[in-house]
Amino acid sequence: MTLLARHKYTNQDWHDTEQRQLFSQTWQFVGLASDLKDEGDYITAQLGQFPILVIRLADGDIAAFHNICRHRGTTLLEGTGNTGKSIVCPYHRWTYVLDGRLKGVPDMKTCFPDLDRANLSLKPVSFGVFNGLIFVNPKPDSGFESFVAPLDDKSWPHDLSDNDIIEVPPLHYELKCNWKVFIENGIDGYHLAYLHEKTLGGPKVDENLWERHGDHAIWYATEDKDVRHALPAKNRKEAQSWRAKKLNSAAGHGYGGVYYLFPNTFITATPYTFSISVLKPTSSKTCDLIVRHFGKKGDTKDQRKHIPGYNKHTDTIRSEFWTKPALETGDFQTEDVWICEKIQAGLNSPAFEYGPLSIGPGAEDPIRWFHESLQKVMSD
């Protein structure tokens, strides 16, 4: 297997190809089932070339559709919210039942005397729910079971429906790097003992482990040879000294600290917190990172103003807003942002070429796995 060519991190034509071939036909996280509490509650998302919507039906089920009117293609809903008992196109007020059936067309007898409403329902997309997380694939009739099967028998961290868990406002990072650069950094165990020496304290390559599960992977700290932990030893000791309160569902053991779900989602878990991070490509050299964070009720607060680079006017986090060097912030995510943007700066140079990747599941083997999965999809 060869590593990805430089142009796949810098070329806008390749970015557009990924939008068509990767993000338009793979499973991606869009929200939580608990986001859709009531009839008419909806989520919208852009997956590759496709705007989609996910909605709670009157009978309590969930449905997912292409978010486009069957008349002229207007996107129907925006953001998140509640649309009531029907979906109404803002252009000509074509109206759909929540299950996608076309219900009403203004001036139908005059303007559309032969209209067959039964053939103009919203187009469905594939979706599935795993441990309360909603995933959507724009490709019709995609097999959700094949996506989640590698994780079915693995320990899963925390029950987000537990009444001791709350969610705080999300973090929105605007990154100056290709989305793959951030994925590769996130699954690289080799850098932990060096870039994150002061924040995570390692672990070294023989003290952490990524396990491959299909196209996905799970990370564990293995400094204690007989026990796998979700946190490095340094952070476990710090949490004990702070007397941090564990989540109720942290009583179980064996869950990993990071779950990478191909292609663009990280689940990060500790005994005290849970987060869902999604990479959203915005160009060949930029991406957004959206992080939803959950913690112990009563102990977890809005952290945005404490994040280096946060701008309250834009509600975004950018390196240009940092007020001190990244390595002096004491924040490992800031360290990752800093290094990924430095990697992208190197990739932008025509002089760039790969050196050897380190060997081992606690080193850079996961990057090879990622490239294999990516090349498999992109060659189909």
C-alpha positions in Angstrom: 0.0 0.0 0.0 1.2 3.5 -0.8 0.6 6.6 1.3 -1.7 9.3 0.0 -0.2 11.6 -2.5 0.4 15.2 -1.5 -2.3 16.6 -3.9 -5.0 14.7 -1.9 -4.4 17.2 0.9 -4.0 20.3 -1.2 -5.9 20.1 -4.4 -9.5 21.4 -4.7 -10.4 19.0 -7.5 -9.6 16.1 -5.2 -11.6 17.8 -2.4 -14.5 17.8 -4.8 -13.9 14.2 -5.7 -14.1 13.2 -2.0 -17.4 15.1 -1.6 -18.8 13.0 -4.5 -17.3 9.6 -3.7 -16.7 9.5 0.0 -19.0 11.9 1.9 -21.9 11.3 -0.5 -21.9 7.5 0.1 -20.6 6.7 3.7 -22.2 6.7 7.1 -21.8 9.9 9.1 -23.0 11.1 12.5 -25.7 13.8 12.3 -27.2 13.9 15.8 -28.7 12.1 18.8 -32.0 10.4 18.9 -32.6 12.5 22.0 -32.3 15.6 19.9 -35.7 14.6 18.4 -37.9 14.5 21.5 -41.2 15.6 20.0 -43.3 15.1 16.8 -41.9 17.4 14.2 -38.4 17.8 15.8 -35.8 17.8 13.0 -32.1 17.9 12.3 -30.5 19.0 9.0 -27.0 18.2 7.7 -24.9 18.5 4.5 -23.4 15.1 3.7 -21.1 15.5 0.6 -23.3 16.7 -2.2 -26.6 16.0 -0.3 -28.6 18.2 2.1 -30.5 15.8 4.3 -33.1 16.1 7.1 -33.9 13.7 9.9 -37.3 14.0 11.7 -39.4 12.6 14.5 -42.7 11.2 13.2 -46.1 11.3 14.9 -45.9 7.7 15.9 -42.5 8.2 17.5 -40.4 6.7 14.8 -37.6 8.5 13.0 -37.4 9.1 9.3 -34.7 10.7 7.0 -35.0 12.3 3.6 -33.2 14.4 1.1 -33.9 18.0 2.2 -35.1 19.2 -1.2 -38.6 20.0 -2.4 -39.8 17.7 -5.2 -41.0 20.8 -7.2 -38.0 23.0 -7.8 -35.4 21.7 -5.4 -35.6 24.3 -2.7 -34.1 23.1 0.6 -37.0 22.7 2.9 -35.7 23.0 6.5 -32.6 24.8 8.1 -30.6 24.0 11.1 -32.6 22.3 13.9 -36.0 22.9 15.3 -39.7 21.8 15.1 -41.7 22.0 11.9 -45.0 21.1 13.5 -47.2 18.4 11.8 -46.0 19.1 8.2 -43.1 20.3 6.2 -43.8 23.3 4.0 -41.6 24.5 1.2 -40.9 28.2 1.6 -41.0 28.8 -2.2 -44.4 27.7 -3.4 -45.8 26.1 -0.2 -45.8 22.6 -1.4 -46.6 20.7 1.8 -45.4 17.3 2.9 -46.6 15.0 5.7 -43.8 14.3 8.2 -43.4 10.8 6.7 -42.5 12.5 3.4 -45.8 12.1 1.4 -46.8 15.1 -0.7 -50.0 16.4 1.0 -50.9 19.7 -0.6 -50.0 21.9 -3.7 -51.4 25.4 -4.0 -53.7 25.9 -7.0 -53.2 22.3 -8.0 -56.4 22.0 -10.1 -55.4 25.1 -12.1 -51.6 24.7 -12.4 -51.1 21.0 -12.1 -54.3 19.3 -13.3 -52.6 15.9 -13.9 -50.2 15.9 -10.9 -49.7 12.5 -9.3 -48.8 13.4 -5.7 -48.0 9.7 -4.9 -44.9 9.9 -7.1 -43.6 13.1 -5.5 -42.9 12.1 -2.0 -39.6 13.3 -0.4 -36.8 11.0 -1.3 -35.7 8.8 1.6 -32.0 8.3 2.6 -30.5 5.5 4.7 -30.2 6.0 8.4 -29.6 4.0 11.6 -29.3 4.5 15.3 -26.5 3.1 17.4 -26.3 3.6 21.2 -28.5 6.7 20.7 -26.4 8.2 17.9 -28.0 8.8 14.5 -26.0 8.1 11.4 -27.1 8.8 7.9 -25.8 7.6 4.5 -27.1 9.5 1.4 -26.7 6.4 -0.7 -30.1 4.6 -0.8 -30.5 1.1 0.7 -27.1 1.2 2.4 -26.5 -1.5 5.0 -26.2 0.1 8.5 -25.5 -3.3 10.1 -22.3 -3.7 8.2 -21.2 -0.2 9.5 -21.9 -1.0 13.1 -21.2 -4.7 13.2 -17.4 -4.3 14.0 -18.5 -2.4 17.2 -21.5 -4.5 18.2 -19.7 -6.6 20.8 -17.3 -3.9 22.1 -17.8 -2.1 25.4 -19.4 1.3 24.8 -18.9 4.3 27.1 -21.8 5.9 28.9 -25.5 6.1 28.5 -26.4 9.6 27.2 -30.0 9.1 28.3 -28.9 8.8 32.0 -30.3 11.6 34.1 -26.9 12.5 35.6 -25.5 13.5 32.1 -26.0 17.0 30.7 -24.8 18.6 27.4 -23.1 22.0 27.3 -22.9 24.3 24.2 -20.8 22.8 21.4 -17.4 23.9 20.3 -16.8 25.0 16.7 -13.2 25.0 15.6 -12.3 26.5 12.2 -9.0 24.7 11.2 -6.5 25.6 8.6 -5.8 22.0 7.6 -7.2 19.3 5.4 -9.7 17.1 7.3 -7.5 14.0 6.8 -4.6 15.7 8.6 -6.7 16.1 11.7 -7.9 12.5 11.5 -4.4 11.2 11.1 -3.2 13.1 14.1 -6.1 11.9 16.1 -5.2 8.2 15.5 -1.4 8.6 15.8 -0.1 7.1 19.0 3.5 8.0 18.3 3.1 11.7 19.0 1.4 11.4 22.4 4.6 11.2 24.5 6.2 14.2 22.7 3.6 16.8 21.6 1.4 16.1 24.6 4.2 15.4 27.1 2.9 18.1 29.5 -0.8 17.7 29.0 -1.3 14.0 28.6 2.1 12.7 29.8 2.2 10.2 26.9 1.6 7.3 26.8 4.6 6.1 24.8 4.2 3.8 21.8 4.4 0.6 24.0 1.9 2.0 26.6 -1.0 2.8 24.3 -2.9 0.7 21.8 -5.3 1.2 18.9 -7.3 -1.8 18.0 -8.7 -2.1 14.5 -12.4 -3.0 14.0 -13.2 -3.0 10.4 -12.8 0.5 9.2 -13.1 1.8 12.8 -10.6 1.7 15.6 -10.6 2.0 19.4 -7.8 3.5 21.6 -6.7 2.4 25.1 -4.1 3.5 27.5 -2.0 0.4 28.5 0.6 1.7 31.0 -0.9 -0.9 33.4 -0.2 -4.0 31.5 -3.1 -6.0 32.9 -5.8 -3.3 32.6 -6.9 -1.1 29.7 -7.9 2.4 30.6 -9.7 5.2 28.8 -7.3 7.8 30.3 -3.5 8.0 30.4 -2.0 7.5 33.9 -1.1 11.2 34.3 -4.7 12.3 33.7 -6.1 9.5 36.0 -3.9 10.7 38.9 -5.0 14.3 38.2 -8.7 13.4 38.3 -8.2 11.6 41.6 -6.5 14.6 43.1 -9.3 16.9 42.0 -11.8 14.4 43.4 -13.7 14.5 40.1 -17.1 12.9 40.2 -17.6 10.0 37.8 -20.7 9.6 35.7 -23.1 6.9 36.8 -22.4 4.8 33.7 -18.7 4.9 34.3 -19.1 2.0 36.7 -18.5 -0.4 33.8 -15.0 -1.2 32.7 -13.3 -2.0 29.4 -14.5 0.9 27.2 -11.9 2.7 25.2 -10.8 6.3 25.5 -11.3 7.2 21.8 -13.5 5.5 19.2 -12.7 6.5 15.6 -15.6 5.9 13.3 -14.7 6.0 9.6 -14.6 8.4 7.9 -14.9 11.6 10.1 -16.1 11.0 13.6 -14.3 10.6 17.0 -16.1 9.6 20.2 -13.9 10.5 23.2 -14.7 9.1 26.7 -13.4 9.4 30.2 -15.1 8.3 33.5 -16.2 11.9 33.8 -17.0 13.1 30.2 -18.2 12.1 26.8 -17.7 14.0 23.5 -18.6 13.6 19.9 -16.3 15.3 17.4 -17.0 15.5 13.6 -14.7 16.8 10.9 -16.4 18.7 8.1 -14.3 19.5 5.1 -14.7 23.1 3.9 -12.0 23.2 1.2 -8.9 21.3 0.3 -6.9 23.1 3.0 -9.5 23.9 5.7 -12.1 22.1 7.7 -14.5 22.6 10.7 -14.4 20.5 13.8 -17.7 20.4 15.7 -17.4 19.0 19.3 -20.5 18.1 21.3 -19.6 17.7 25.0 -21.4 15.9 27.9 -20.5 15.6 31.6 -21.8 15.2 35.1 -24.9 17.3 35.9 -23.9 19.9 38.4 -20.2 19.7 37.6 -20.1 20.4 33.8 -20.3 24.0 32.5 -20.1 25.9 29.3 -16.3 25.9 28.5 -16.2 28.1 25.4 -14.8 31.2 27.0 -12.0 29.1 28.5 -10.9 27.5 25.2 -7.8 29.2 23.7 -8.8 31.0 20.5 -12.5 31.4 21.3 -14.2 34.5 19.8 -17.6 35.2 21.4 -18.6 37.4 18.4 -18.2 34.6 15.9 -18.8 31.7 18.4 -15.8 30.0 16.8 -12.3 28.9 17.8 -9.4 29.8 15.5 -5.6 29.8 15.9 -5.5 33.5 14.9 -7.4 34.3 18.1 -4.8 32.7 20.4 -3.2 35.0 22.9 -0.3 32.8 23.9 1.7 30.1 22.2 -0.2 26.8 21.8 2.3 24.8 23.9 1.8 27.2 26.8 -2.0 26.8 27.0 -2.0 23.5 28.8 -4.8 22.4 26.4 -4.0 19.2 24.4 -6.7 20.0 21.8 -5.0 23.4 21.1 -1.7 21.5 20.8 -3.3 19.3 18.2 -4.8 22.2 16.2 -1.3 23.9 16.2 0.5 20.9 15.0 -2.1 20.0 12.3 -1.9 23.5 10.9 1.9 23.2 10.8 1.6 19.9 9.0 -0.7 21.5 6.4 1.9 24.3 5.9 4.4 21.6 5.1 2.0 19.7 2.8 1.4 22.9 0.9 5.1 23.0 -0.1 6.0 21.2 -3.4 9.1 19.9 -1.6 7.0 17.7 0.7 7.4 13.9 0.5 6.5 11.2 3.1 9.1 9.8 5.4 8.6 6.4 6.9 5.7 5.8 9.2 6.5 4.2 12.6 5.4 0.6 13.1 3.0 -0.6 15.7 -0.7 -0.2 16.9 0.5 2.3 19.5 2.4 4.2 16.9 1.4 5.0 13.3 -0.2 1.8 12.1 -3.7 3.3 12.4 -2.7 5.9 9.7 -2.0 3.0 7.3 -5.5 1.5 8.2 -7.1 4.8 7.5 -5.5 5.1 4.2 -6.5 1.6 3.3 -10.1 2.3 4.1 -10.0 5.6 2.3 -8.5 4.1 -0.8 -11.0 1.3 -0.8 -13.9 3.7 -0.9 -12.3 6.1 -3.4 -11.5 3.3 -5.9 -15.0 1.9 -6.0 
